[in-house]
Every structure is written in structure tokens, then in C-alpha cells.
Amino acid sequence: MRLEEIGEFGLIARLRQREAKQREGVVIGIGDDAAALESPKDALLLFTTDTLVEDVHFRRRWMTWADLGWKSVVHNVSDIAAMGGEPTFGLVTLALPKDVQVEDIDAIYDGIDEASAEYGCSVTGGDVVRSPGPMSITISLLGRVARDHLMRRSGAQAGDLIMVTGGLGAAAAGLIALDRGLSGPTFALALAAQRRPRARLREGRALAASGAVTALIDISDGLAGDLARICEESQAGARVDLASVPVAEGCHTSCEHLGVDDCLELTLTGGEDFEMLFTVPPGSAGVAHRALTAVGGRAFPIGTIMPAEAGIVGVTKEGRAEPLGGAFEHF
């Protein structure tokens, strides 16, 4: 059976079934943004990994080597943030073709070190290997979270509000601009969102500490796809008010010049926004909002969790319900 026959999420489901037997010390395995492991103290260890592959996730002409190092860390820190935790130690694996210069590797690590300093973690080792094809960078990151602050995707209940911490679509607009070789002030915000994304670490920890949140995920594969993952794990449906989905400024300023008539598609399926998507009972929305405000964050209500049989739909301002769309898939 070829990978393309079952797709990325079919492969994940297959591996999840294969690894269903719980191992000692593993609280959460496959299914959330990071694994949760037992810790000797009153905390859980979090463990996540992410790989960026040349010509799949990036092209060398699109960004500097330092940008690549930065972004590879943010991918992982965002997963830790979505579990309510804080990152601690990371390992880096580089698979490099022969034409990469030593100075290029130095620059990658400059970006890694910048991001690690920003988010309070450190690289403690890794591996470098030769690749006969495209290069790749893999970071495995440990984190920790207080046991009573652990966030998951599986707690959403019908009636909960669906909220997001910021505007969406800028990274997707930046990706289109890079692919077309466009630059300049018009695309500055979108290109920055694609090259130097930000992980919402403070927001994730604040939401976890608030005690108000029922489910949490980071938006890495697009709002539509990541909301579907909350719904799948929570055995629920969702109804999104499309007019309420916040559009990032970088998306707004870029769309007209990219020939994109409606930014909404980019906000729903673009991915790599790294905002926090979460659910909260209506009576606790104020608690979550105050928690975010205290760390300089924001909360935008965009819809409601529904019973599973309602499905996952977006509702236009005219009141028409339509499917939200899907997420990025590798296979």
C-alpha cells in the first residue's frame, strides 16, 4: 500500500492504532500536539518533534538560513504552548546535501539560538547527517506542564464558544508572495509571518492556568483543519461564524496585490498562523479573556461547538451554511 492511498491522517490513525498500548510513564501518546510523560515532580513532561523539508516546507531562496533555524524552533514551541506548557530542552537533527556551507550551518544555529532565547529553551545536542537529496531540519523539544494545567484537544462540549487569539492568513499570503517572487512594503507583514512566525507561548500558558478552557490547539495546518481535530478528539461538531474570523493585517494588505478576492480562504486553510484555537463554556469566556489580556493577548469568539451530528460548518453573513474545507496534507 502506497502512502498516497491512505494520506497523512490515515497514516497517523494507523500508527495511533499500532501504538495504542499505553506504556509506563506515558500519559498522552499520539493524538494531541505533544506527548505527555510522567515526571518525578508535580508536573508532566511534554515531548514533541517537527521536521521541515526543503521543497516541501521551504525553499532556500525564500528565507535566510537564520530564518529557517528560527522557524524550526517556533513549530515545536507552538506545540508545547498548545498543551499549556513551557519548553525546556531540544535536540536538532540536520540532513544536509554536500553544497551546504559551514557558514550556512552557523546561520541556522544563529536562528535556533535566537528563538531558543526568546522562548526560554535551549538546544542540548542533536545529529548532522548527509542527505543525497533535499535538506531537512528536525527539532525534538521537551517541555513541562503542571498536572492541573495540562491542555488537550478532547474536552470541548456542545455549547462551548470557539475562540482564537489573533488574526489569521498572513503566513499563507506570505507563502504565495514568496512563490511568485514578490517583495516590498506591501508584503512585508505577510513575509515576516511566513519567515519569522511567533509562538503564542504566554497565551497558551495563561489559558491553561485560567482553568476556563475545555480544549486547546495551535493553528499550524489552518483553522478549518485544526478545528476539525478538536472536534474529532472531542466527538463534537462546530458552527463557525465566517464573518467573525479575524483576518491578520498582513493578509489584508497582501490579498489585493496577490489577486485574491477574498482573504477568508487563506484564514481557513492557509496554516502556519500559530495562534491558539480554544473552546470555553460561555459563562467562563470572561475568565479566559482576562487571562489573555493580562499577558498582552486577545480573544476573538468565532463560533460554537455543536453536537457531533451537526458536522463542522461555516455560516456566511447571509446565513448560508457550508463546509469549512480541509487542512494541508503531506500525502
C-alpha positions as CSV (number, residue, x, y, z in Angstrom):
1,M,0.0,0.0,0.0
2,R,1.4,3.4,-1.0
3,L,1.3,6.4,1.4
4,E,-0.8,8.3,-1.1
5,E,-3.5,5.7,-0.9
6,I,-4.2,6.4,2.8
7,G,-2.9,10.0,3.2
8,E,-1.2,11.7,6.1
9,F,-4.0,11.5,8.5
10,G,-4.7,7.9,7.5
11,L,-1.1,7.1,8.3
12,I,-1.4,8.9,11.7
13,A,-4.6,6.9,12.5
14,R,-2.8,3.7,11.6
15,L,0.2,4.5,13.8
16,R,-2.1,5.5,16.6
17,Q,-3.8,2.1,16.5
18,R,-0.5,0.4,16.3
19,E,0.8,2.3,19.3
20,A,-2.5,2.2,21.3
21,K,-1.0,0.1,24.1
22,Q,-0.2,2.6,26.9
23,R,3.5,2.5,28.0
24,E,4.6,3.1,31.6
25,G,5.2,6.8,32.1
26,V,3.2,7.9,29.0
27,V,0.1,9.9,29.9
28,I,-0.7,11.0,26.3
29,G,0.7,9.5,23.2
30,I,-0.4,10.1,19.6
31,G,-3.4,12.4,19.2
32,D,-2.5,15.7,20.7
33,D,0.0,18.5,19.9
34,A,2.7,16.8,22.1
35,A,3.2,13.6,24.1
36,A,2.8,14.0,27.9
37,L,5.1,11.9,30.0
38,E,5.3,11.3,33.7
39,S,7.7,13.5,35.7
40,P,9.2,12.9,39.1
41,K,7.9,16.2,40.4
42,D,4.3,17.6,40.4
43,A,4.5,18.1,36.6
44,L,4.3,16.3,33.3
45,L,6.9,16.2,30.7
46,L,5.9,17.2,27.2
47,F,7.7,15.9,24.1
48,T,7.2,16.9,20.5
49,T,9.1,16.9,17.2
50,D,8.7,18.6,13.8
51,T,10.6,18.3,10.5
52,L,11.0,21.0,7.9
53,V,12.0,19.6,4.5
54,E,13.4,21.6,1.6
55,D,10.9,22.0,-1.3
56,V,8.1,20.8,0.9
57,H,8.1,23.3,3.8
58,F,10.6,25.9,2.4
59,R,12.9,26.8,-0.4
60,R,16.3,28.2,0.2
61,R,15.6,31.3,-1.9
62,W,12.6,32.1,0.2
63,M,14.4,32.8,3.5
64,T,17.7,33.2,5.2
65,W,19.3,30.2,7.0
66,A,18.7,32.1,10.3
67,D,15.0,32.4,9.4
68,L,14.9,28.6,8.8
69,G,16.5,28.0,12.2
70,W,14.1,30.3,13.9
71,K,11.0,28.9,12.3
72,S,12.0,25.3,13.1
73,V,12.0,26.1,16.8
74,V,8.7,28.0,16.7
75,H,7.0,25.0,15.1
76,N,7.9,23.0,18.2
77,V,7.4,25.7,20.8
78,S,3.9,26.3,19.5
79,D,3.0,22.6,20.1
80,I,4.3,22.9,23.7
81,A,2.2,26.1,24.1
82,A,-0.9,24.3,22.9
83,M,-0.5,21.8,25.8
84,G,-0.3,24.7,28.3
85,G,3.4,24.1,29.0
86,E,6.8,25.7,28.7
87,P,9.7,24.4,26.6
88,T,12.9,23.3,28.2
89,F,15.4,21.3,26.1
90,G,15.7,20.5,22.4
91,L,17.7,18.3,20.0
92,V,18.4,19.3,16.4
93,T,18.9,16.9,13.5
94,L,20.2,18.3,10.2
95,A,20.2,16.3,7.0
96,L,22.3,18.3,4.6
97,P,23.4,18.0,0.9
98,K,27.1,18.5,0.0
99,D,26.6,22.0,-1.3
100,V,25.7,23.5,2.1
101,Q,28.5,25.6,3.5
102,V,29.7,25.6,7.1
103,E,28.7,29.3,7.4
104,D,25.1,28.2,6.4
105,I,25.0,25.8,9.3
106,D,26.3,28.5,11.6
107,A,23.5,30.8,10.4
108,I,20.9,28.1,11.0
109,Y,22.1,27.8,14.6
110,D,22.0,31.6,15.0
111,G,18.3,31.4,14.2
112,I,17.8,28.5,16.5
113,D,19.7,30.3,19.4
114,E,17.6,33.4,18.8
115,A,14.3,31.6,19.1
116,S,15.5,29.5,22.0
117,A,16.4,32.6,23.9
118,E,13.1,34.2,23.1
119,Y,11.1,31.2,24.4
120,G,13.3,30.1,27.3
121,C,14.6,26.8,26.0
122,S,18.0,25.5,24.9
123,V,19.4,23.1,22.4
124,T,21.3,20.3,24.2
125,G,22.5,18.2,21.2
126,G,21.4,16.5,18.1
127,D,22.8,15.0,14.9
128,V,24.0,16.0,11.5
129,V,23.9,13.6,8.5
130,R,24.5,13.8,4.8
131,S,21.4,13.9,2.5
132,P,21.7,12.8,-1.1
133,G,18.6,14.8,-1.8
134,P,17.0,17.9,-0.3
135,M,18.0,19.1,3.1
136,S,15.8,18.9,6.2
137,I,15.9,20.1,9.8
138,T,14.2,18.2,12.7
139,I,13.9,19.5,16.2
140,S,12.7,17.4,19.1
141,L,11.6,19.5,22.0
142,L,11.0,18.7,25.7
143,G,8.7,20.8,27.8
144,R,6.9,20.6,31.1
145,V,3.4,21.5,32.4
146,A,1.8,21.4,35.8
147,R,-0.5,18.4,36.1
148,D,-3.6,20.5,36.6
149,H,-2.7,22.8,33.7
150,L,-2.4,20.2,31.0
151,M,-4.4,21.1,27.9
152,R,-5.8,18.7,25.4
153,R,-7.9,18.7,22.2
154,S,-10.6,16.4,23.6
155,G,-12.5,18.4,26.2
156,A,-14.8,20.6,24.0
157,Q,-18.5,20.3,24.8
158,A,-21.6,21.3,22.9
159,G,-22.4,24.9,23.7
160,D,-18.8,25.9,24.2
161,L,-17.6,29.0,22.5
162,I,-14.8,28.7,19.9
163,M,-12.2,31.4,20.2
164,V,-8.9,32.3,18.6
165,T,-6.1,34.5,19.9
166,G,-5.3,36.6,16.8
167,G,-5.7,37.3,13.1
168,L,-5.1,34.6,10.5
169,G,-4.0,34.2,6.9
170,A,-0.8,36.3,6.9
171,A,1.6,33.4,6.6
172,A,-0.4,31.9,3.8
173,A,-0.3,35.2,1.9
174,G,3.4,35.4,2.5
175,L,3.8,31.9,1.1
176,I,2.0,33.0,-2.1
177,A,4.2,36.1,-2.4
178,L,7.4,34.0,-2.0
179,D,6.2,31.5,-4.6
180,R,5.7,34.4,-7.0
181,G,8.9,36.2,-6.2
182,L,7.2,39.2,-4.8
183,S,8.5,41.5,-2.1
184,G,8.4,45.1,-1.0
185,P,6.5,47.0,1.7
186,T,3.1,45.7,0.5
187,F,4.1,42.2,1.5
188,A,6.3,43.0,4.5
189,L,3.9,41.8,7.2
190,A,3.0,38.6,5.3
191,L,6.6,37.7,4.5
192,A,7.5,38.3,8.2
193,A,4.7,36.0,9.3
194,Q,6.0,33.3,6.9
195,R,9.7,33.6,7.7
196,R,9.6,34.6,11.4
197,P,6.4,33.3,12.9
198,R,5.6,33.8,16.6
199,A,4.6,31.1,19.0
200,R,1.8,32.1,21.4
201,L,3.6,30.7,24.5
202,R,2.4,33.2,27.0
203,E,-1.1,32.9,25.7
204,G,-1.1,29.1,25.9
205,R,0.1,29.1,29.5
206,A,-2.3,31.8,30.5
207,L,-5.3,29.9,29.1
208,A,-4.1,26.7,30.8
209,A,-3.8,28.5,34.2
210,S,-7.2,30.2,33.9
211,G,-9.0,26.9,34.4
212,A,-11.7,28.0,31.9
213,V,-10.5,26.3,28.7
214,T,-12.0,22.9,27.7
215,A,-9.9,22.3,24.6
216,L,-6.8,23.9,23.0
217,I,-4.7,23.5,19.8
218,D,-2.3,25.6,17.9
219,I,-3.2,26.6,14.3
220,S,-0.4,25.1,12.3
221,D,-2.4,23.5,9.5
222,G,-5.2,26.0,9.1
223,L,-8.2,27.0,11.2
224,A,-10.5,24.5,9.4
225,G,-8.2,21.5,9.8
226,D,-7.2,22.2,13.3
227,L,-10.8,22.9,14.4
228,A,-11.7,19.5,12.9
229,R,-9.0,17.9,15.1
230,I,-10.6,19.4,18.2
231,C,-14.0,18.1,17.0
232,E,-12.6,14.7,16.2
233,E,-11.0,14.3,19.6
234,S,-14.0,15.8,21.5
235,Q,-16.5,13.8,19.4
236,A,-18.3,17.1,18.6
237,G,-19.3,19.3,15.7
238,A,-18.8,23.0,15.2
239,R,-20.5,26.1,13.7
240,V,-18.2,29.0,12.7
241,D,-19.4,32.5,12.0
242,L,-17.3,33.2,9.0
243,A,-17.7,37.0,9.3
244,S,-16.2,36.8,12.8
245,V,-13.0,35.0,11.8
246,P,-10.2,37.6,12.4
247,V,-8.0,38.4,9.3
248,A,-4.4,39.3,10.0
249,E,-3.3,42.7,8.8
250,G,-0.6,41.1,6.6
251,C,-3.3,39.1,4.9
252,H,-5.5,42.1,4.3
253,T,-2.7,44.2,2.8
254,S,-1.4,41.5,0.5
255,C,-4.6,39.9,-0.9
256,E,-5.5,42.7,-3.3
257,H,-2.0,42.7,-4.8
258,L,-2.0,38.9,-5.0
259,G,-5.2,38.8,-7.0
260,V,-7.0,37.1,-4.1
261,D,-10.6,38.4,-4.0
262,D,-11.5,37.0,-0.5
263,C,-9.0,36.6,2.3
264,L,-11.3,34.1,4.0
265,E,-9.9,31.1,2.2
266,L,-6.4,31.9,3.4
267,T,-7.6,32.3,7.0
268,L,-9.4,29.0,6.9
269,T,-6.9,26.7,5.2
270,G,-3.6,28.6,5.0
271,G,-1.8,27.3,8.1
272,E,1.3,28.3,10.0
273,D,-0.5,31.1,11.9
274,F,0.5,29.6,15.2
275,E,-2.4,31.3,17.0
276,M,-4.1,29.4,19.8
277,L,-7.6,28.0,19.0
278,F,-9.6,27.1,22.0
279,T,-13.0,26.4,23.4
280,V,-14.6,27.7,26.6
281,P,-18.0,27.5,28.2
282,P,-20.0,30.8,27.6
283,G,-20.0,31.6,31.4
284,S,-16.2,31.3,31.5
285,A,-15.4,33.4,28.4
286,G,-14.6,36.4,30.6
287,V,-12.1,34.5,32.6
288,A,-10.3,33.4,29.5
289,H,-10.4,36.9,28.1
290,R,-8.9,38.4,31.3
291,A,-6.2,35.8,31.4
292,L,-5.1,36.6,27.9
293,T,-5.3,40.4,28.4
294,A,-3.0,40.0,31.4
295,V,-0.2,38.7,29.1
296,G,-0.9,41.1,26.3
297,G,-3.1,38.6,24.3
298,R,-6.5,38.8,22.7
299,A,-9.6,36.6,22.3
300,F,-11.9,36.5,19.3
301,P,-15.1,34.5,19.5
302,I,-15.7,32.8,16.1
303,G,-18.4,30.2,16.7
304,T,-19.9,27.5,18.8
305,I,-19.2,23.8,19.5
306,M,-22.2,21.7,18.4
307,P,-23.3,18.0,18.8
308,A,-21.3,15.7,16.6
309,E,-24.2,15.1,14.3
310,A,-24.3,18.8,13.3
311,G,-21.0,18.4,11.5
312,I,-18.4,21.2,11.0
313,V,-19.8,24.1,9.0
314,G,-19.1,27.8,8.4
315,V,-22.0,30.2,8.3
316,T,-21.9,33.2,5.9
317,K,-23.3,36.6,6.8
318,E,-26.3,35.7,4.7
319,G,-26.9,32.7,6.9
320,R,-25.8,30.0,4.4
321,A,-24.0,27.0,5.9
322,E,-21.1,25.5,4.0
323,P,-18.2,23.1,4.8
324,L,-15.1,24.8,6.1
325,G,-12.6,22.9,3.9
326,G,-9.6,20.8,4.9
327,A,-6.1,21.1,6.1
328,F,-2.7,20.7,4.5
329,E,-1.8,17.1,4.0
330,H,1.7,15.7,3.1
331,F,0.4,12.6,1.2
